[in-house]
Every structure is written in C-alpha cells, then in structure tokens.
Amino acid sequence: MEIFDRELLRQRRSRAAAGFADHDFLVRHAAQDVAERLGAVNREFELALDLGARQGALARAALDPGKVAAIVETDMAPAMLSGGGLQLAADEEALPFREESFDLVTSILSLHAVNDLPGTLVQIRRALKPDGLFIAALFGGETLKELREAMSLAEIERDGGLSPRVSPFAEVRQLGSLLQRAGFALPVADTQTLTVRYRSPLHLLNELRGMGETNVLLERRKAPLKRGTLMRMSEIYQEKFSDPDGRVRATFDIHYITGWAPHESQQKPLQPGSAKVRLADALGTAENKTGETPGGEEEK
C-alpha cells in the first residue's frame, strides 16, 4: 500500500533546500544524538551510508575523530546533499547498493516518509556487512498531535468533512518488531519527546514548509486549503494549545532505532533450562510452585 507521494516529497525537499539552514534545528538535534550514540560504540567504521543526508547534518555533527573514515551521502533530493565528498541521489525505497557494502548505515529524520518501511529495513540490513550497525532517528508517535486535532476540528466545522493533513507515524514498539522482522540482531528502540513553542500556528506551518515536511499524503485533498479553514484552525490551535505568554506548543516524538547485522560473535540468548543457578537462590527468596500464592494457598 502506498501512503506517501514520494515524487511530491522530493519536490518539497528540493524547494526547501535553499533556506533549509534556517529550519533544520530538529535535524541537527537528532544528528547530534545519533553522533553521541555512535561515540559510545567501542569500534570504528570504515565506510558509512547516510540515507537522507539533509545537507550533511550527520557529517557535521560531533563524531569522534576517526570514528567514521568515510561517509556516502544519499538523498532523494539532490539539492539536499552537502556538496562535498561521496554523494548519490537515491531513494530510500530502492537502494542501489550491493549486499554487505557498509560497516554503518544511518538516517536522520527521513524514514518516517517511506511507503514500505519493512522493505526498506530489509534493504538496509542487506547493505550492511556482518556485524555492521544501523542507527536512525525518525518522527513517530504523537508528533504534531496538536496540529492534527486543530486541523480536524476546523475542517469538520468549516468544510463538513475531514482530509488527511498530518502523516501517520509509527509507534516505538512497532519499530522494535520491524527491526526483528527485517533480520536485525540486538534491536533497540527508544523515544525522545520534544515540545517546541512557536509564536503562532502559522509560524509552525512555515517551519514545516522550511523543513520540507508539508503534507505529501496520497489521499490528501488536492484543492488548496481555504483561508477561512486555515484561520479557524489557527484560532482552535491558539485556544487549546497555547501557554500564558501566547506562544503555542508543538509535539515532536523522535524515535531512535538501532540494530546490528547478524554475526557469530554477537551475544545470543541462553537456551531455556540452561541456567546453573536458581533465580530464587540468586534473589534470596523462597520459591513457590506453579499455582501457589506466596502464602501457600493454591489458586483455582
């Protein structure tokens, strides 16, 4: 099933490229977090692939000297490449790389807009060498929940119906399962919630446009948003999600996911029944048989 108009997304990101540096703070924040997580990994990476380069955000982040020897940048919008080093215009949904090419694959706030995330994760895992690392940041969860609610209420009131305006986002528990399904070992997924304040809802919309993150849903209403509906959305947003100083809040959930290409050297879970010490002994407690309560009475 296709959810996103990928060609329109490419156009929107190309349009945003010229002024992207004025609206890239979330990308820089996520790139910094990914860089710090890489810094905690006790190994070096000879060749890395960065999917959705966003003008080299990860390459500019505070990577440890010598942590990554070389980075291949890709972006579906050529204008979003950094302009130096190894670069390639490529779509995350169709990676043009042979298997076991990279020691590291990263992605900064780009994978939330692919139509086939499970298939993309499989391609990423295949592109990694054995024991290679994949780490990514992507929008998810309750991202832009305030905008979604305000827009829905305004459209129902003014237009008599709803049009998809804000992308659906994956939950963090789903991402852990998707990593396992794609064949990654030692999958980890966690979330950071950021609340960003804007002077008005219109300033938020301008920020999203500057990031290249406006509506690219295939089922969106193709007619331009009516001015009256936009103004009513702004009023509802201001009424429901503003602080005493008049600024409005916008939620961004950033999911961080990590997985390794399988390798025989990696830790593996023990086989059931292989423990040599009883859990009760380790914890210093009494052991109850199955079906008994701690008081010794049998449950029925």
N, C-alpha and C positions, 0 to 999 in steps of 0.2 A: 504494500500500500504506500502510495506517495502522499506525503503531507505537505511538503515544502516545495515551492517553485525555486529550484536551485539556480536557474538562469537569472531569475529576478534577484535572488540573493547576491549573485556575482555582480550584477549591475549596481545594486545598492552599495555593496562594499567598494566597488570601483569609484562610485560617486563620492563616498565618504573619505576616500584616501587622502585627498588634498588637505583636508582640515582635521584628519584623524588625531593628530598630536594634541588637539585641544579637547578631545573627548575620550582619551584612551586610559583614564585612571584605573578603571576596573581591570583592563587587560594588564596594565603594569603591576597592579596589586597581585593578580593571580600569577603572573610570571615570576614575581619576587617570591611568592610562596612556593611555587614549583622549584625554583632555583635553590631555596633553602632546604627543601626536602631532598633534592639531589645532593646537596652538600653533606647531608647526613648519611649518605650511602658510601660505604667504605670500598669504593672501587673507582676506576677511571673508565671513561667511554671514548673509544677511538673515533667512532662515526655515529652521529645522531641525525634523526629525521624530525623536523619540526613541522607539524601539519597545521596550516592556518597561521602563517608567520606573523600577521598583523604588524608589518613593518619592523620585524626583528625584535619584538618585545622580549622574548626569552634570551636571545643572544646578548641583549643589552643588560639583562638582569645580573645580579651579583653572583655569577657562577665562580666557584673556586678556580684559581689559576691551574690549568692543566686538567680540570675535571672532564671537559669535553674537548677533544682535539679538533674536531671539525663538525659543522652543522650544515645539513642540507635543508634549506627552507623551501616550503611549498605553500601556495595559496591559490585558491580558485580565481582570485582577482589579482592579476599581475601587478597592479598599482599598489597592492598591499605587501609586496616583497620589499626587503630593506634596501636593495640596490647594491649590495656587495656580497662577495663570497659565492657559495654554491646555491643556486636558486632554480626553481622549476615551477611553472604554472601547472597545477594539478588539482583535481577534485578528490576530496577525501573518500568519496564513494567508489572511486575507481583508481586505486593506487598503481602507478606504472613501475613498480619495483619488483625485482626477482626475490624469491624466498631467501631468508637468512642473510639480508644485506646490512642490517644495522645493529649496533650494540644498544641503542637507546632510541625510543620514539616518544615525542612529547606533543601536546596540543594544548593551546591556551584559548579557552572560550570560543571554540569553533564547532565541536562535535555535537552540540545541542541542536544543530540545524540540519543534520543528515537524515535522510529518509529511512535508511536501513542501518541503524546503529549496530545491531548484532553482526551484520555482514561486514561492516567497516572494522569492527573489533577483530573479527577473524582475519581480515586482510592485514591488520597491524601486527597481529601475533605471528602470522606467516612471514612478515617482513623482518622480524627480529631474529637475530642469531640465538642459538640455545643459551639460556641464562641471560638473555637481553631484557632490559627493563622498559616498561611502558608506564608513563605517568601523564595525566591530563587533568585539566580543570575545565568544567563546563557548567553552564547555567542549569539549574534544576529546581525541584521542589516548589516553593512558594514565590519564586521570582515574579515580580511585578503583579502580585496579587491585588494590590490596591488599584492599579490601573485597570485590571481585568474587571473588578467589581464596579468601579465607577463607569466604565465604558458600557458595561452590560446594562446597568440601570438607566443610563442616558438613552441608549438605543431603544430599549423597551418603551420608555416614556415618550420619546420623540418620533421614533420610526415604526413602532409597533412590532418589532422583532429583533432578533439577535444576529450578528455576523461575527465569525471568529476574528478577533483582533489581537489576541496575545497567544503566542505559541504554547502548546502543551509541553511540559517539562517532566523529565524522568525523576523518580524518587530514588534516594540514595540506596535503599535496599534492593531496588531493581538493578542498579548498576553492578552491585557485587555479584548478583546471579548471572548477569550478562557476561561479566568477565570470566566466570567459571565455564559458561556455555561456549565461549569463544576459545577455550583451551588454555587460559592463563593459569599459572600456578601462584599460590600465595596472594590471592586477590584482597585488596583493601579498598574501602570506600568510606569517606567521611565528608562532612558538610561544614561550611562556614557561612553564617548568615550576616549580611551587611545591610544596615539601614542607612540609606543616603537621603539627605534632605535637599530639596530644591526650592527656589523662590516661588515657583508655581507649577501646576501640572504641565503647562505649555513648555516650561524650561526642561522638564523631564522628557517630553516628546522630542524636543530639539536635541537633547543629549543622545537619545536612542538613534535619531537620524544621523548624528555625527559619528556614532559608532558603527553605522551600517546594520543596525539591528531593528529596523522597522518591519512591519507585517509582510511576510512572504508566504503565508498560508495559501495553499491552492484553493481552499473553499472560502477565502475572504470575499467580501462584497467588492466587486470591481469598481463600482461608482465611487467617486470621491466622497469622503466624509462630509456631511452637511455642516455648515458653520454653526447652525443652531444646536446640533447634536454635540459638536465639539465644545461649544461654550457651556452647555448643560453638563457635560462630563467634567469640565473643569470646576464648575460650581459644586457638584457632588463630591468630587475628589477633595476640594478645599474644606467642605463641611465635615467629611468623615475622617480625613487622614492628615489634618494639619495640626501643628504644635501652637502653643500660645503666641509665639512670635510670628505666626502666619506662614511659616515655611511648611511644605508638605513632605511626607515620608514616602520612600520607595524601597521595597524589599528586594534584595538580590541574594539568592541562595547559590553559592558556588560549591559544586561537588568536586572533590579531588579523588581520583581513582588511580590505583597502582596495581600492576600485575607483572609477572615475570614469565618469559618463555620457558617452558619446562626444561629441566636439565637434571641429570642424575645426582649432581652434587647438592641439590636443594633439600631442605628438611621435608620430611614426609610424616604424616600422622601415623602413630603406632597402630598395630593391628589390635582389634578387640580381644581382650583376655591376655594380653602380653605384659600387663603390669606386674611388677615383682613386689610391690608394697601395697597393702590395702589402704584405700582412701581414708577409712575410719582411723587407722593407726596413724597416718600422716597428720590428720586433723586433731588427734587425741580425743575422739568422741566414741560413744558406743554405737555399734552397728545394729540396725533394725532389719529384720527380714522383710521381704516384699509383702505388702498387705498389712503391716503392723504400723500403728502410730507410735510416736516416741514414748507414750505411756504404756505400751504393750498390748493395747486393745486391738483386735482385728477389725478392720473396716469391711463393710458389706455393701 
